[in-house]
């Protein structure tokens, strides 16, 4: 019984640390607040994808690393699903 209780108390900190870890991207990323806009505000030409140029136009201080973090499939474009996945991973309600 004491062994079980000890294991629970040892496991709790690991559980809480693991829950706080963001697995969406690795490395330092900026505050996601300014990125919480609608997809159509990024898609300047209306082709249902956002290029690096469109992204940079809307977020001039952003880096290519941020763009790559959102572009989950690495095809060089951000689509609607990737944008919402990014927003949801950072606490936005979509």
C-alpha positions as CSV (number, residue, x, y, z in Angstrom):
1,X,0.0,0.0,0.0
2,X,2.7,2.5,0.9
3,X,4.6,1.5,-2.2
4,X,1.6,2.3,-4.3
5,X,1.1,5.7,-2.7
6,X,4.8,6.5,-3.1
7,X,4.5,5.7,-6.8
8,X,1.5,7.9,-7.2
9,X,3.3,10.8,-5.6
10,X,6.4,10.3,-7.8
11,X,4.3,10.0,-10.9
12,X,2.2,13.2,-10.4
13,X,5.1,15.7,-11.0
14,X,6.0,13.8,-14.2
15,X,2.4,14.0,-15.4
16,X,2.1,17.7,-14.8
17,X,5.3,18.5,-16.4
18,X,4.4,16.4,-19.5
19,X,1.0,18.1,-19.8
20,X,2.6,21.5,-19.9
21,X,4.9,20.6,-22.8
22,X,3.8,22.0,-26.1
23,X,4.6,19.5,-28.8
24,X,3.3,21.6,-31.8
25,X,6.8,22.9,-32.5
26,X,10.3,22.8,-31.2
27,X,12.4,25.9,-30.3
28,X,11.5,29.4,-29.3
29,X,8.4,30.8,-30.9
30,X,6.9,34.3,-30.5
31,X,3.7,35.1,-28.5
32,X,0.9,33.5,-30.6
33,X,-1.5,36.3,-29.7
34,X,-1.0,38.4,-32.9
35,X,-1.4,35.3,-35.0
36,X,-4.9,34.7,-33.9
37,X,-6.6,36.0,-37.0
38,X,-8.9,34.4,-39.6
39,X,-7.3,32.5,-42.4
40,X,-8.9,34.7,-45.1
41,X,-6.9,37.7,-43.6
42,X,-3.7,35.9,-44.6
43,X,-4.8,34.5,-48.0
44,X,-4.3,37.7,-50.0
45,X,-4.9,36.2,-53.4
46,X,-7.8,33.9,-52.3
47,X,-6.3,30.6,-53.6
48,X,-6.9,28.8,-50.2
49,X,-3.2,28.7,-49.4
50,X,-0.9,31.1,-47.7
51,X,2.6,31.5,-49.1
52,X,5.6,32.8,-47.2
53,X,5.2,36.1,-49.0
54,X,1.6,36.5,-47.9
55,X,2.5,35.5,-44.4
56,X,5.4,38.0,-44.3
57,X,3.2,40.7,-45.7
58,X,0.7,40.2,-42.8
59,X,3.4,39.6,-40.1
60,X,6.5,41.6,-41.2
61,X,8.5,40.9,-38.0
62,X,7.9,37.1,-38.3
63,X,10.6,34.6,-39.2
64,X,10.6,31.8,-41.7
65,X,10.8,29.4,-38.6
66,X,7.4,30.5,-37.6
67,X,6.0,29.9,-41.1
68,X,7.6,26.4,-41.2
69,X,6.1,25.6,-37.8
70,X,2.6,26.3,-39.1
71,X,3.3,24.5,-42.4
72,X,3.0,21.1,-40.9
73,X,3.3,19.1,-44.1
74,X,6.3,21.1,-45.3
75,X,4.9,21.8,-48.7
76,X,5.7,25.5,-48.6
77,X,2.1,26.6,-48.1
78,X,-0.2,27.0,-45.1
79,X,-3.7,25.7,-45.8
80,X,-6.8,26.3,-43.8
81,X,-6.5,23.2,-41.7
82,X,-2.9,23.9,-40.8
83,X,-3.8,27.4,-39.7
84,X,-6.6,26.2,-37.5
85,X,-4.4,23.4,-36.1
86,X,-1.8,26.0,-35.2
87,X,-4.4,28.3,-33.6
88,X,-6.0,25.4,-31.6
89,X,-2.5,24.3,-30.4
90,X,-2.0,27.8,-28.9
91,X,-5.4,28.1,-27.2
92,X,-7.5,29.8,-29.8
93,X,-11.1,28.7,-30.3
94,X,-11.8,28.1,-34.0
